[in-house]
Amino acid sequence: MNTRRFVLGVFLAVFVMAGVTDAQQPKRRGRIVCSKTQVTDFARQVVGDRFEVVSILAPGQDPHLYEIKSGDARMVSAAVLCLDNGWHLEGKDWMRTLAANAGKPIASCIQGVSPLVLDEAGEQVNDPHAWFSPKNAAVYVRNIVQAVSKVDPAHAYEYKARGDLYTAQLRTLHNWITQQMSLIPSERRVLVTSHDAFNYFCQEYGMKAAAPAGWSTGSEAGAGVTPERRRQSVASIRKFNVPAIFVETSVNPKLILQIAEEAGVEVGGHLYSDSMGASGSAGETYMGMMRENVMTIVQALK
């Protein structure tokens, strides 16, 4: 009898403790659906466990080339909020199409960033790759805080507090990158990648960007490789005696490998660009992505 009572008592204690633990967990308010991996990571930093945060794009996928799938509509239909990058990074604005079709609110995280304006075949476009500056990433975070607070005002304090902490970490990241980039001699500060994704990074840290393709890998104006772009890239490599150029993880490496051979330079490694790394990789978060990119660049160019 005593043994049975003891076992029953242990069972009840475990049951009660499990209930207390569950009660202590924040109740999720629904799902936030993001277009791409960087936006997803920023949103998770802001909401904690209050929302389920999911990404349409998987690690390594290209937002410029992505085509909507049937499962995407189902995912968005269950959302309370959608988030995209904006400025047409999502080729043909596919994320806004999904949100509009489902009648869901959507916020573009890039709003408020001071744009780099590109002249593509006579057309002026805002460069959408703004997250490559941690200062701009902080704008993304503030926009997410504002958007989430609108759908869940009862917990606005939490979202702002998390956002403030993360933006402080972004300032630390910026200072670290500045120190690391100073290790590269000024005459070697040329970053050659597959497409124009790193302009904000180069502007922030005193580098010259060169790419054989325009700002988009898709079919928008400015996309694609022209003979003139290719010639300019090779000329920049030779003019500045660049020791290495880089492959992007979300772009087919064939072109950049051909240019490396033509210019007689090494491929310095892979850089995370329009997408972060897979779960478990060093680049699975924005902080990790930026850290790994910087170390790859510095190691190849210093």
N, C-alpha and C positions, 0 to 999 in steps of 0.2 A: 504493500500500500504506500509506504513512504517513498519507494522508488518511483511509483507511478505519479505521485503528487509532485515529486522533484522534477520529473520530465515535463509534466504539464506546466509547472511553474516556469521552467526555462522557455518552453514554447510560447507562453503568453508574454514573457518579457521580451523575447525577440520580436514578436508580432507588434507589441506596443512601440518598441524602439524603431521598427521599420516605419510605423505610422508617423512617428515624430519626425523621422528623417524626411519622409515624403512631404510632410506639412511644411518643413523648413525650405523646401525647394521652391523657387519662384514659379508661379503658374504661367505657362506659356500662353501668350496672347494670340498666337496664330503663326502664319508663315510669311516670311519676307523672301521674295524671289528676285535675285540679282542677275544681271546679264553676264557678268564676267567675274573672274576669280579675285582680282584685286578689290573690286567693289564688295564682293562677298566677305572678304577678310575684314575690311573696314567696318562693315555692318556688324559682324560678329563681335568686334572689339567694343562697339557701342552698346549693343543690346544684351550682352551676356547670355543668360538662359531665359530671358523674357520671351524671345521669339525663336522659332526654327528659321534658320537662314540657309537658303540653298542657291546654287548657281546654275543657270542654264548651260553655260560653257563649262566643259571639263578642263582640267589642266592640260596645256599644250594645244588647245584649240584656238583658231584664229577668228576673232570677232568680225573682221572685215568680210570673210568668206562664208560665214556660218549661214545655213539655211534652216528655217523653222521646221521642226518635226512635230508629229502629232502629240507626242508626250509632253511637249513644251506647253501647249495650250492647256492640257490637264493640270500641269504644275501651276501655271499662272491662275487658273480658275479657283484654286484653293488659297490664293495669296490675299493678305490684307494690304500689302504694299509692294510695289515693284520699284527697283532701282536700276538705272543704267548709267553708263559713263556720260553719253551725250556727244554733241558735235559730230554726229554721224560715224563714230567709231564702230558702232554696230551697223554693219553694211546695210544700206537701204532702211535703216532704222527699224530693224526687225523686232527689237525689244518693245518699242513703242507700239508697234502693230499688235503684238501679243497682248499688251496691257489694254489697248483700246478695244480689241475684240472681246476681251473678258470684262470690260467695264471696271477695271481696277485703277486706282491712283498710281501714278509713277512720278518719280523725282530723278532728275539728272544731276549726278554728283559734281559735275564739272562747273556748274553755274557759279559765277563769281570769280573764277580764275581769270587772270589777265592773259589773253591768248597770244600765242605766237602765230602770226598770220603768214600763210604760205601762198606764193603765187604759182599756181599750177595751170600752165597753158593759158594764161590770161585770166584765170578765175581765182578770186581771193577766198581762201578757206582757212578756218581756224584749226590749228593742229590739235587733235583730240588726245594726244598722249601725255596729258599734263601730269599724271601721277608720278612720273619719273623725277619730279622735284618733290622732296618731302614737304616743302612749304605748301605746294599745291595739294599734296595728299591731306594736309591739315584742313584745307578748304572742303575737300570731299567729306571728311569726317564731320565737320560742322554742318554741312548740308544733310548728312544722314541723321545727325542728332535732331535737327529741326523737323525732318520728315517723319521720323519715328515718334517724336513727341506729339505730333499732330494726331496720329492714329492711337496713341496711348498716353494722353496727357497726365494720367494719374502717376506715371512713373518717369516723368520728364526729368526730375532731379537725378535719377540714376543714369539716364542716358547722357546728360551733360557731364556728370562726374566722370563717367568712363571715357567720354570724349576728351575731357580736359587732360586726363592722365595719358591717354594715347598721343595727343598732340605734343605733350611734354617729351614723350619718347621719340616722336618724330624730330623734335628740335635736337635731341641728342644724336640721332642718326645723321642729321644734316652736318653737325659739327664733326662727327667721325668721318663722314665722306670727304669733307673739306680737307681734313688732315691727311687722309689716305691719298687723295688725288694730288696733293702737293709733292708726292714722291715721284710723279711722272715729270720728266724734263719738259719744258714748255714747247720745244720743237717737236715733241712726240705726241702732243695732245690732239690727236686726230682719231676720231672714233668712226670706223667704217663698219656698217652693219647692213643687213639685207634691205630694210626699208626705213623710211624716215620716222623712226619711233623714239629716238633719243635726243631730239632737239632741246627739250626742256632740261634734261640732264646736262647736256653740253653747255647750254647757256648758264646754268647755275654754277658749274664747276670748271669753267674756263677751257672748254674743249671745242674743237671744230667737228661738226657732224658731216659725214659723207655717206650717201647710200645710193645704190643703183636704181632703186624703185622710189616712188613717191610716198606720200603719207599713208596711203592705203594699199593693201594687197588685193583688194577687190576691184569692182568695176566702176567705182566712182571716179570723178575727174581727178587726175593726178596719180592714178594707180598705174602700175606697170612699168616695165623697163624699156626705155628708148635707147637707141644707139648713143645719143648725146649724154644721157645720164650715165651710161656705162663708161663712156670715154672720160667723163668728168671724175668718176670714182677712181679709175685707174690713174688718171693724171694726179689726183690729190695724193694717192698712195705714194707715187714716185716723187712728187714735188716735196713732200714732207718726210720722205724716207721712213714711212710708217713700217714698224717691224712686224705688225700682225693686224689682222682684221677678224671679225667675229660673226659667228652664226647665231641666229635667233632661234629659240626653242619652239616658237609657234609658226615658223616660216620654213618652207622647203629649202634645204641648204645648197641645192644644186648650183644656183647662180653665184652665191658668194664663194663657193669652192672653185668655180671657173675663174672668177676674177682674181682670187688669190694666186692661182696658177699663172694667169696672164701677167700679173704685176710682180710675180716672184716673191711673194711674202707668205708667211705662215698664217694658219688659222689659230688665233689665240685662245679659242674656246667657245663655249656656248653661253649666250646671255638670255636670261628671262626677259621677255619683252611684253607682248600683248596678253600673256597668260603666265600665271605662276606655276610652280612645280607640283608634282603629284604628292598626295598625302604620304608622309614619311620621308620626303626628300628635304634637302637643305633649303630649297626655295618654296616650300609649301605656304609660307606667310609672306606678307609684304616686306617685313623687316628682314626675313631670311633671303628673299629674292634680291633685295637691294644690296645686302651684305655680300652675297655670293657674286653678284655682278661686279661690284666694285673691286673685290679681290681678284677676280678674273682679269679685269681691265688693267689693274695696276701691275699684276704679275707679268702680263704680256707686253706692256708698253714701257715700263720703267727702265 
